[in-house]
Amino acid sequence: EQTAAIAEIFDELHTPFIGNQVSYNMLNREAETTGLLDVLDAHHAGLIAYGPLAEGLLTDRYLDGIPADFPLHRTNSFIADNREAYVAKLNALNAIAQQRGQTLAQLAMAWLLRDPRVPSIVIGASSVEHLLDNVRVADNMTLSAEELAAIESILND
Ligand SMILES: NC(=O)c1ccc[n+]([C@@H]2O[C@H](COP(=O)([O-])OP(=O)(O)OC[C@H]3O[C@@H](n4cnc5c(N)ncnc54)[C@H](OP(=O)(O)O)[C@@H]3O)[C@@H](O)[C@H]2O)c1
């Protein structure tokens, strides 16, 4: 609702409005459920996703468990009481990534970038190794209908 109101003001002022940076990843899909993606699309603006790896959860680091002291971002606070269920989801997603010859991080980014309403993502890697791992997502950005359905089923389970 706020973005729709802001976009109207931008229109009135003839101010270019090209994008909105919000938290969006496989685990936090508020941008879909609130209608934000649709509002942006209606105004020919894109969603720039920050936290695309859910602050690191959507990598191969937490496949054996999410430590009690993991600093969950407020947008992922729903995970706190369901850590085991989310670890199971991460492992199921990782299996799909492996079938595609990708890392879980690469799958998570390909999933975001498949949507033309998401023109860019802001990744938070602090090592060259992680950065290179992440940019290799460009090697395989296409997800089949079967893969998307399998991902949807894991996320909604
Ligand atoms: N989260 C927010 O509230 C927020 C708000 C506005 C803007 N931003 C900006 O958005 C950017 C990303 O945000 P974020 O840090 O929340 O998001 P993120 O990209 O979802 O997660 C970053 C975490 O993932 C790890 N990681 C990245 N690539 C990896 C790989 N290939 N394998 C294993 N681990 C990997 C990083 O570890 P290493 O550090 O060890 O590489 C780091 O712990 C930052 O520049 C931030 O300033 C964030």
PDBQT file of the ligand as one rigid body, heavy atoms in Angstrom, charges set to zero:
ROOT
HETATM    1  N1  LIG A 201      19.721  -7.744   5.412  1.00  0.00    +0.000 N 
HETATM    2  C1  LIG A 201      19.354  -6.460   5.508  1.00  0.00    +0.000 C 
HETATM    3  O1  LIG A 201      18.620  -6.030   6.403  1.00  0.00    +0.000 OA
HETATM    4  C2  LIG A 201      19.783  -5.499   4.464  1.00  0.00    +0.000 A 
HETATM    5  C3  LIG A 201      19.092  -4.310   4.308  1.00  0.00    +0.000 A 
HETATM    6  C4  LIG A 201      19.477  -3.438   3.308  1.00  0.00    +0.000 A 
HETATM    7  C5  LIG A 201      20.579  -3.747   2.531  1.00  0.00    +0.000 A 
HETATM    8  N2  LIG A 201      21.239  -4.894   2.722  1.00  0.00    +0.000 N 
HETATM    9  C6  LIG A 201      22.410  -5.152   1.916  1.00  0.00    +0.000 C 
HETATM   10  O2  LIG A 201      22.214  -6.281   1.134  1.00  0.00    +0.000 OA
HETATM   11  C7  LIG A 201      23.454  -6.995   1.013  1.00  0.00    +0.000 C 
HETATM   12  C8  LIG A 201      23.218  -8.452   1.290  1.00  0.00    +0.000 C 
HETATM   13  O3  LIG A 201      22.530  -8.597   2.503  1.00  0.00    +0.000 OA
HETATM   14  P1  LIG A 201      22.686  -9.834   3.487  1.00  0.00    +0.000 P 
HETATM   15  O4  LIG A 201      24.057  -9.879   4.025  1.00  0.00    +0.000 OA
HETATM   16  O5  LIG A 201      21.566  -9.724   4.415  1.00  0.00    +0.000 OA
HETATM   17  O6  LIG A 201      22.435 -11.027   2.528  1.00  0.00    +0.000 OA
HETATM   18  P2  LIG A 201      22.728 -12.391   1.856  1.00  0.00    +0.000 P 
HETATM   19  O7  LIG A 201      23.463 -12.127   0.602  1.00  0.00    +0.000 OA
HETATM   20  O8  LIG A 201      21.421 -13.042   1.793  1.00  0.00    +0.000 OA
HETATM   21  O9  LIG A 201      23.649 -13.243   2.846  1.00  0.00    +0.000 OA
HETATM   22  C9  LIG A 201      24.942 -12.939   3.142  1.00  0.00    +0.000 C 
HETATM   23  C10 LIG A 201      25.520 -14.123   3.919  1.00  0.00    +0.000 C 
HETATM   24  O10 LIG A 201      25.637 -15.224   3.040  1.00  0.00    +0.000 OA
HETATM   25  C11 LIG A 201      26.960 -15.720   3.083  1.00  0.00    +0.000 C 
HETATM   26  N3  LIG A 201      27.314 -16.167   1.731  1.00  0.00    +0.000 N 
HETATM   27  C12 LIG A 201      27.259 -15.435   0.604  1.00  0.00    +0.000 A 
HETATM   28  N4  LIG A 201      27.614 -16.176  -0.453  1.00  0.00    +0.000 NA
HETATM   29  C13 LIG A 201      27.914 -17.407   0.030  1.00  0.00    +0.000 A 
HETATM   30  C14 LIG A 201      28.360 -18.613  -0.564  1.00  0.00    +0.000 A 
HETATM   31  N5  LIG A 201      28.556 -18.700  -1.876  1.00  0.00    +0.000 N 
HETATM   32  N6  LIG A 201      28.558 -19.705   0.219  1.00  0.00    +0.000 NA
HETATM   33  C15 LIG A 201      28.350 -19.630   1.546  1.00  0.00    +0.000 A 
HETATM   34  N7  LIG A 201      27.942 -18.509   2.171  1.00  0.00    +0.000 NA
HETATM   35  C16 LIG A 201      27.731 -17.401   1.421  1.00  0.00    +0.000 A 
HETATM   36  C17 LIG A 201      27.826 -14.568   3.524  1.00  0.00    +0.000 C 
HETATM   37  O11 LIG A 201      28.957 -15.078   4.149  1.00  0.00    +0.000 OA
HETATM   38  P3  LIG A 201      30.413 -14.443   3.939  1.00  0.00    +0.000 P 
HETATM   39  O12 LIG A 201      30.325 -13.065   4.510  1.00  0.00    +0.000 OA
HETATM   40  O13 LIG A 201      31.282 -15.382   4.695  1.00  0.00    +0.000 OA
HETATM   41  O14 LIG A 201      30.706 -14.412   2.466  1.00  0.00    +0.000 OA
HETATM   42  C18 LIG A 201      26.879 -13.858   4.497  1.00  0.00    +0.000 C 
HETATM   43  O15 LIG A 201      26.940 -14.486   5.769  1.00  0.00    +0.000 OA
HETATM   44  C19 LIG A 201      24.450  -6.367   1.981  1.00  0.00    +0.000 C 
HETATM   45  O16 LIG A 201      25.385  -5.631   1.213  1.00  0.00    +0.000 OA
HETATM   46  C20 LIG A 201      23.583  -5.445   2.826  1.00  0.00    +0.000 C 
HETATM   47  O17 LIG A 201      24.264  -4.251   3.156  1.00  0.00    +0.000 OA
HETATM   48  C21 LIG A 201      20.858  -5.790   3.650  1.00  0.00    +0.000 A 
ENDROOT
TORSDOF 0
